[in-house]
Amino acid sequence: MNKIMKQMAVLLVALSVVACGKKEENIKEKEEINYKNVKVVDADLSEINKVAVSSGSLDSINEMEEITKSRVDIIKINYKNGDKVKVGDVVLVLENQDVKSAYLDSKARVISTKADYETQKTTYNKYEVLYNEKLISEEEFLDVKNKLASSEGTYRSAKASLLTNEKDYNDLTVKAKINGTIANLDLKLYQKIEKEQPLFKVVDNDNLRILSGVSSQDVVGLKTGARANIYVENSLESVQGSLYEINPIANPSTRKFEVKIKMENKDSKYKQGMFARVELYTGEKEGILVPKKAVIIEELYSYIFVVNKENIESENYIVKETNERLVARKIRVNLGISDGENQEVISSDLKESNKVVVVGQYSLNDGDFIKEEN
């Protein structure tokens, strides 16, 4: 009897040891579960502003360049680079003796030919009366009529020459043809300038433009008046612009359609030639948007982590347990359009109801257990 009792005692101790071992293993297993803390946002299906991003240099919408029409001397300079001028302001006075002489000769010739024409007209009127009264022959009358016609032709020719020579002479007084700012003026008094050489420019710095290009996909439905954000010289602050011209024919080398975007520059803060980046809003479409920072690039492919609720089995020392846990799943995505801050992501594995990891994603692996932080 004592022997049986001893055997039963040994068996109970053994079972107790095994049970404790199982319990410790289960506790150990539970302690080894590693949760990673992340922050998430909802992947929303929404209207996306389509944005075409390009770059270029600032240029004035309106500008005027003065070119010499003949060899001239500079005899007066009234403005310098950077000075504001209005239409009609005299910027330069030039001199060319040949132009001046041609103008004065033309003026004198008009006076002379006009006097001869008026004399011939008076004579014709007298002879017309005599001819009508049959006091002179037809031959005499036609002779006077032909002289009048010749005199009139000479007078008209003289007036035409005067118009040309007068314009050339007046052009020696160089006036601003538009409101703007003087630029590229590098002249000295009494300097001799050859024919067809640039003198200066007047640029309208109050209204600048950028020439850009958009793809065939972006140009469909694009209309003048479309909004644009312009970032000049890598500035973090944008300037509002608008599309005012679209070339309907694509550039044969780039296959892009040239567009012109204008911006106001009333305080003359920006100058021609400055580099600018343009975000042109070309329309809207529906898609799933996530913050750009949610996208991870690995070996030229794009990925995001989404949060799934999954039932995870774990073995207890007595029974198997099934617990619902948050699990990070890595999804490869294609990138669509961007509105600057957000990125469209495209994948058949992505649903509108998914939550996307935006903080902590770089430390995650597919299948990691996670906890959401507020």
C-alpha positions in Angstrom: 0.0 0.0 0.0 2.8 2.4 0.9 4.5 1.5 -2.3 1.4 2.5 -4.4 1.1 5.8 -2.5 4.7 6.6 -3.2 4.2 5.9 -6.9 1.1 8.2 -7.0 3.0 11.0 -5.3 5.9 10.7 -7.8 3.4 10.9 -10.7 1.6 14.0 -9.3 5.0 15.8 -8.9 5.9 14.9 -12.4 2.6 16.2 -13.8 3.0 19.4 -11.8 6.5 20.0 -13.2 5.3 19.4 -16.8 2.4 21.8 -16.3 4.6 24.5 -14.8 7.0 24.1 -17.7 4.1 24.5 -20.2 2.9 27.6 -18.4 6.3 29.2 -18.4 6.7 28.5 -22.1 3.4 30.1 -22.8 4.3 33.1 -20.7 7.6 33.3 -22.4 5.9 33.0 -25.8 3.6 35.9 -24.9 6.4 38.0 -23.7 8.3 37.6 -27.0 5.5 39.3 -29.1 7.0 42.5 -30.4 4.7 45.3 -31.3 5.9 48.3 -33.3 4.3 51.7 -32.8 3.1 53.5 -35.9 0.9 56.4 -37.0 -1.7 55.9 -39.7 -4.1 57.8 -42.0 -7.1 56.7 -44.0 -6.6 55.9 -47.7 -9.4 58.0 -49.1 -11.0 57.9 -52.5 -11.2 61.5 -53.5 -11.0 64.0 -56.3 -7.4 64.7 -57.2 -6.0 67.8 -58.8 -3.9 66.8 -61.8 -0.7 68.7 -61.7 1.9 69.0 -64.5 5.3 70.0 -63.1 7.8 71.8 -65.3 10.5 74.5 -65.2 11.7 77.4 -67.2 13.0 81.0 -67.0 11.0 84.1 -66.4 10.4 86.3 -69.4 8.4 89.5 -69.9 5.1 89.3 -71.8 5.7 92.7 -73.4 9.1 94.1 -74.4 10.5 96.4 -77.1 14.0 96.5 -78.5 15.3 99.5 -80.4 17.6 98.7 -83.3 19.6 101.3 -85.3 18.3 101.8 -88.9 21.5 103.6 -90.1 24.9 104.5 -88.8 24.4 107.1 -86.0 26.1 109.1 -83.3 24.8 109.2 -79.7 24.3 112.8 -78.7 22.0 112.5 -75.7 21.2 109.8 -73.1 18.3 110.5 -70.8 17.9 107.2 -68.9 19.9 104.3 -67.6 19.3 100.6 -66.9 16.6 100.0 -64.3 14.9 103.4 -64.9 11.1 103.4 -65.4 9.7 105.0 -68.6 6.3 105.6 -70.1 5.1 105.6 -73.7 6.6 108.7 -75.4 9.5 109.3 -73.1 12.6 110.3 -75.0 15.3 107.8 -74.1 18.0 108.7 -76.7 18.8 111.4 -79.2 20.8 110.2 -82.2 22.4 112.1 -85.1 22.9 111.2 -88.8 23.7 114.0 -91.2 22.6 112.1 -94.3 19.2 111.3 -92.7 18.8 114.9 -91.7 19.8 116.2 -95.1 17.4 113.8 -96.9 14.6 115.0 -94.7 15.3 118.7 -95.3 15.7 118.1 -99.1 12.4 116.2 -99.1 10.7 119.0 -97.2 12.0 121.6 -99.7 11.0 119.4 -102.7 7.4 119.1 -101.4 7.2 122.9 -101.1 8.5 123.4 -104.6 6.4 120.7 -106.3 3.3 121.9 -104.4 3.8 125.4 -105.8 4.2 124.0 -109.3 1.1 121.8 -109.0 -1.0 124.7 -107.8 0.3 126.9 -110.7 -0.5 124.1 -113.2 -4.0 123.7 -111.7 -4.8 127.4 -112.0 -3.6 127.3 -115.6 -5.7 124.2 -116.3 -8.8 125.9 -114.9 -8.4 128.9 -117.2 -7.7 126.8 -120.3 -10.7 124.6 -119.5 -13.0 127.7 -119.7 -11.4 128.7 -122.9 -11.7 125.3 -124.4 -15.4 125.0 -123.4 -16.0 128.3 -125.2 -14.1 127.0 -128.2 -11.5 129.7 -127.9 -8.5 127.3 -128.0 -7.9 124.1 -129.8 -8.2 120.7 -128.2 -4.4 120.2 -128.7 -3.6 123.2 -126.6 -6.1 122.1 -123.9 -4.7 118.6 -123.7 -1.1 119.9 -123.4 -2.1 121.9 -120.4 -4.0 118.9 -118.9 -1.0 116.7 -119.3 1.3 119.2 -117.6 -1.2 119.3 -114.7 -1.2 115.5 -114.4 2.6 115.4 -114.5 2.9 118.1 -111.9 0.4 116.3 -109.6 2.4 113.0 -109.9 5.6 114.8 -109.1 4.0 116.5 -106.0 2.6 113.2 -104.8 6.0 111.5 -105.2 7.6 114.3 -103.2 5.1 113.9 -100.4 5.7 110.1 -100.3 9.5 110.6 -100.0 8.9 113.2 -97.3 6.9 110.7 -95.3 9.7 108.2 -95.4 12.5 110.6 -94.8 10.6 112.4 -92.0 10.1 109.0 -90.2 13.8 108.3 -90.5 14.6 111.7 -89.1 12.0 111.4 -86.3 13.4 108.0 -85.4 16.7 109.8 -84.4 14.7 110.9 -81.3 14.3 107.5 -79.7 11.1 107.2 -77.6 9.7 104.4 -75.4 7.0 102.6 -77.2 5.6 100.8 -74.1 5.6 101.4 -70.4 8.4 99.5 -68.6 11.9 99.4 -67.4 15.1 100.3 -69.4 17.4 97.3 -69.9 20.5 96.4 -71.9 21.5 100.0 -72.4 25.3 100.2 -72.7 26.1 103.4 -74.6 28.4 106.4 -74.3 27.9 110.0 -75.5 29.1 110.6 -79.0 29.6 106.9 -79.5 29.3 105.8 -83.1 26.9 102.9 -83.7 26.7 100.9 -86.9 23.5 100.0 -88.7 21.2 97.3 -87.3 22.8 97.3 -83.9 20.7 97.0 -80.6 20.5 100.2 -78.5 18.4 99.1 -75.5 15.2 97.3 -74.4 12.1 98.4 -72.6 10.7 95.5 -70.7 7.4 95.2 -68.8 8.5 93.7 -65.5 5.0 94.1 -64.0 3.8 91.1 -66.1 6.1 88.1 -66.5 5.6 84.8 -68.2 7.0 81.3 -68.3 7.1 79.1 -71.4 6.4 75.5 -70.4 5.3 72.2 -72.0 2.6 69.7 -71.1 2.1 66.1 -72.3 -0.6 64.9 -74.6 -2.4 63.4 -71.6 -2.3 66.7 -69.7 -3.3 68.9 -72.6 -6.7 67.1 -73.1 -9.3 69.3 -71.6 -6.8 72.0 -70.6 -8.2 75.5 -70.9 -6.8 79.0 -70.7 -7.3 80.4 -67.2 -6.0 77.2 -65.5 -4.3 78.0 -62.2 -0.6 77.6 -61.7 1.7 77.8 -58.7 5.1 79.3 -59.6 8.2 78.8 -57.3 10.9 81.3 -58.3 14.6 80.4 -57.6 13.6 77.5 -55.3 11.5 79.8 -53.1 9.2 77.9 -50.6 6.5 80.5 -51.3 4.6 80.3 -54.5 3.3 83.0 -56.8 -0.1 82.6 -58.4 -0.2 82.5 -62.1 -2.6 81.6 -64.9 -2.5 79.9 -68.3 -3.2 82.3 -71.1 -2.0 80.5 -74.3 -1.9 76.9 -75.6 -0.1 75.8 -78.7 -2.3 73.2 -80.5 0.7 71.6 -82.2 3.2 69.5 -80.3 6.9 70.2 -80.4 8.3 67.6 -82.8 11.4 66.9 -80.7 9.8 66.8 -77.2 6.3 65.8 -78.2 5.0 68.3 -75.7 2.5 71.2 -76.2 3.9 74.6 -75.4 1.9 76.6 -72.9 2.4 80.2 -71.7 1.7 81.1 -68.1 1.6 84.6 -66.8 2.2 86.1 -63.3 1.9 89.5 -61.9 5.1 91.2 -60.5 3.9 94.6 -59.4 6.7 95.2 -56.9 9.4 94.1 -59.5 10.6 91.5 -57.0 11.4 89.0 -59.7 13.5 89.6 -62.8 13.8 88.2 -66.3 16.0 85.2 -66.6 15.3 83.9 -63.1 14.7 80.1 -62.9 11.2 79.0 -61.9 9.4 75.7 -61.2 5.7 75.6 -62.3 2.9 73.4 -61.0 0.1 73.7 -63.6 -3.3 72.4 -62.6 -4.5 70.5 -65.6 -7.8 69.0 -64.3 -9.3 66.6 -61.8 -9.7 62.8 -61.5 -10.8 60.3 -58.8 -8.3 58.1 -57.1 -6.8 56.9 -53.8 -4.6 59.6 -52.2 -2.0 59.1 -49.5 0.6 61.5 -48.1 3.8 61.4 -50.2 5.8 60.5 -47.1 3.9 57.2 -46.9 5.5 55.9 -50.1 8.8 53.9 -49.7 11.1 53.4 -52.7 13.1 50.2 -52.8 15.1 49.1 -55.8 13.1 51.5 -58.0 9.8 50.1 -56.9 7.2 51.9 -54.7 5.6 50.4 -51.6 3.3 51.4 -48.8 2.4 49.6 -45.6 -1.3 49.1 -44.8 -2.9 48.0 -41.5 -4.8 44.7 -41.5 -6.8 43.2 -38.7 -5.9 39.5 -38.7 -6.8 36.5 -36.4 -3.6 35.1 -35.1 -3.5 31.6 -33.5 -1.3 31.1 -30.4 -0.9 27.9 -28.3 -1.8 27.9 -24.6 -0.6 25.1 -22.3 -4.1 23.7 -22.3 -5.8 25.0 -25.6 -5.0 27.0 -28.8 -6.1 30.7 -28.7 -7.1 32.9 -31.6 -6.5 36.7 -31.0 -7.2 39.6 -33.4 -4.1 41.7 -33.9 -3.1 44.6 -36.1 -0.6 43.4 -38.8 1.5 45.6 -41.2 1.2 44.4 -44.8 3.6 45.7 -47.5 1.9 46.5 -50.8 3.7 47.3 -54.1 2.0 50.3 -55.8 2.2 52.2 -59.0 2.3 56.0 -58.6 -0.3 58.1 -60.3 -0.5 61.9 -60.2 0.4 64.2 -57.4 -1.1 67.4 -56.1 2.1 68.5 -54.4 1.5 67.1 -50.9 -0.4 63.9 -51.7 0.3 61.1 -54.1 -2.1 58.9 -55.9 -1.3 55.2 -55.4 -2.7 52.4 -57.6 -2.8 48.7 -56.7 -5.4 46.0 -56.9 -4.5 45.0 -53.3 -5.4 48.5 -52.0 -8.9 49.3 -50.8 -10.5 52.6 -50.0 -11.1 51.4 -46.4 -7.4 50.7 -45.8 -5.3 52.6 -43.2 -1.8 53.6 -44.4 1.2 53.9 -42.2 2.8 57.4 -42.4 5.1 57.3 -39.4 7.3 54.3 -38.5 7.0 52.6 -41.9 10.8 52.5 -42.5 11.3 50.1 -39.5 8.5 47.7 -40.6 8.6 44.4 -42.3 5.7 42.6 -43.9 3.8 40.8 -41.2 5.0 42.8 -38.2 2.5 43.3 -35.3 1.8 47.0 -34.8 0.1 49.4 -32.4 -1.5 52.6 -33.6 -0.4 55.8 -32.0 -2.7 58.9 -31.8 
